[in-house]
Structures are given as C-alpha cells and as structure tokens.
Amino acid sequence: MARESLLHHRDFRLLWLGQSVSELGTAVTGTAIPLLAALVLAATPFQMGLLSAAQSAAFLLIGLPAGVWVDRMSRRRLMLGADLGRTVLLLTVPAAWWAGVLTLTQLILVGLLVGVLTVFFDVAYQSYLPALVSRAHLVEGNAKLTATQETAEIGGPALGGGLTQWFGAANAVLADAASYLVSALCLWRIRAIEPVPERLAEQNLRAQIAEGLRFVFGNRMLTAIVSTTGLSNFFTNVMSAVSVLLLTRQLGASAGEVGLLMAGGSLGGVLGALSSGWVITRIGQARTIWLSLVVTAPFALIIPLAGHGLALLLFAAGNIIVWYGGVIYNVAQVSFRQSICPDRLLGRMNASVRFAVWGTMPLGGLAGGGLGELIGIRGTMWVGAIGTVAATLCLVLSPLRRLRDLPTEAEPAATSEPAEPTDGQVSG
C-alpha cells in the first residue's frame, strides 16, 4: 500500500472501528464495576485491591506462554474468539444481579477470566497490526488506535457513571458485552489474508518463551522501556486501587462525578495521541520515549492533594498531564518495538513485554489495597504518586538519553531473524 493515510485502508478502518467501540464499553465497565463493588457490595480497601488485581493478573500468570500460542495461531481468529468469550462472561454479571445472587467473588472471578481472554487478544492485536498495515505505517496506526482508545476513556467513565446512576452498575456492564460483539463483527469482515504462521522447528514451549525473553532483555533500550513501564504500571495501580474510595468515601463525590473525574485523565490521553506524531517528528523518537515521561510524570504529585470543592479538580488535572505524556510515550515505544521485531517473534516479544509491564499491575493493585488498610487511602495515593515519578529514572539512565532518533542500522539486524539478538547492534 502507498504511503497515504490509513483512513483509505478498508481493513484498518474495520479494526479501528471495532477497537473504538470495544474500548468505549471497556471504559464503561472500568467505572461501573468498581462502583458496584464499592457502593453496592460494600467492598473494603483490600477487596477493592483484589478486584483491581484480578483484572490484570492473567498477564502475570499466562502472559509468556500466550505469546508462543499467538505465534502458532491465526491472530485474527484468536482475537475473534476472545471477543466472543468476553461477551459471554460479562453477561453473567447483570444476569446474576437480576437473579439476586451477585457477589464480590463473582465479580473477581469474571474479572480474572476476562483478563485471561484479554491477554490473548492484546498480544495478538499488537502482533497483527504490522501485518495489516505494514511497518511503515506503524506510528500512524498506533496513534489513531490510541487516540480512539483515549477518547473512549473520556466518554466511557462519564457514561459509566451516568448509566450506574440511571440504571444501576450491573446493568451498565451490558454496554461492554455489546461492544465486544461489535468488535467481533468488525474483525470477521476484514478481508486481508493473514500470513500462515510459520511452523517453528523447535516446538518446546520453554525454549520458545526463552527466545522471546532474550529478544527483549538482550536489548538495553527495550530493557529500559520495560523497566520504566512495569514500575509505572505498578505504582499507578497502587493509586487506582483506592481512587474510587478516595473520591466517594473521603471527598463525597457522586457516581456521576466519579465518572467525570476518572474521564478527565483521558482528555490528556487524546491530546497526547493526536500530537504524538508531531512530537516524534519534531524531537525524535528516542528522545520522545524518555522526555515525554520525565516532563509529565512529576504532575502525579498533585493527585493526592485533591480535596473538597474546587480542590477536587486537582485529581483530574494531575491525571490529564500524566496521561498526556504517557500516551505519547506509548505510541513512540510500541511503534519502536513493532518495527524492530521479526514477524515470527512478534507474539513472543509482545507477550514478554506484556508479562513484565502488565504483570506488575495486579501486584500494584494488591499493594494498594493492603496499603489502604495500613496507612490509609491518602497515604497510599502518595506512595503511588512518588513511585510513578521515580520510575522514569530507568529511562534517564539508559542509552536512550543520548540519542535523538533510534538507530536505523538496528532494523536490518533485528529483522534478519537471528537466533539470539545481540546487545550492541540493536541497543546503539
């Protein structure tokens, strides 16, 4: 395909539409389920931490073998199956509520199982994009997909809070179930023929997992990216585990206000996605990866200062700025990862990264719940904010700080499918 806008790419538009709708539904549920747990099922801080951890625990539990399976299977079919499975699981929440048998245990279990399917979908999704749009369009594709994701994060929490007030939190989950059906339909209509997965000579699961890990951790720049992202995810989940409790129990915010405040951060995400291409071109991809976080992460320190009245807006303001930098960072680093990795390793590379960076999320959720019980909700927010700032040190101390652009000579070496990538050539 010529280097024209992906707006003219039919199959990308279908992927984009399905992703946009499902992200909106996910954002609705991301607000509705914590509100359901906090306001209806009277969850404690530790139980809120368990709920938060359950939603991302699968990346820690099965993230690495998932990458091997993604490299062996049709990625589009795998994504279709994951969408349909998540639809069925989420429908059990309103069904149990209508029957009067909904419990916190069910919410945690549904969150865990949906998380398992999300592992497969997300690893396949990031591995499918380079084959669908070509690597020359990765920055544009990731920027467009991220822009709609962040737009959904603006409307989703506000919509989730409103639906919770009007129809109840359990009924609001129906929106997410329906969104996955739309995503499945869009994937089904994609015409592009996916390359047949290469039959790997070595079928040992452990050896294939190790090859993916060597590719990621044999590259000093990837190691710095993974370290920063993993630590940042840990500490932001420390905060998110108790954020709803801070807003509802300490600051007296209504469900609708919680939705609006949670959506505020995504406004920065949309702005970040829309400006990411310009920023990367202007200051360079390598410099963007570290500078975007160094400049914006310190604003996490104003989030714990949120109070009553106008001071409540500090919660949204801090999130807006932090998300702005975080999204620019993600577009730059995800495009970098996809561009240097050979197709046969994409699933394992993405799974290795997701294992490391999303595997910290349930640990952060558990830590946030435990700290909420021990030092209080406000103290827990401070721990998360300070840790988010400290996580940027991994990038500042990496080779990325000395580069403007990522070394183009690394790409042929990376795409020649070596058995074990070397440190020096890819790292620069």
Disulfide bonds with the S-S distance in Angstrom:
none
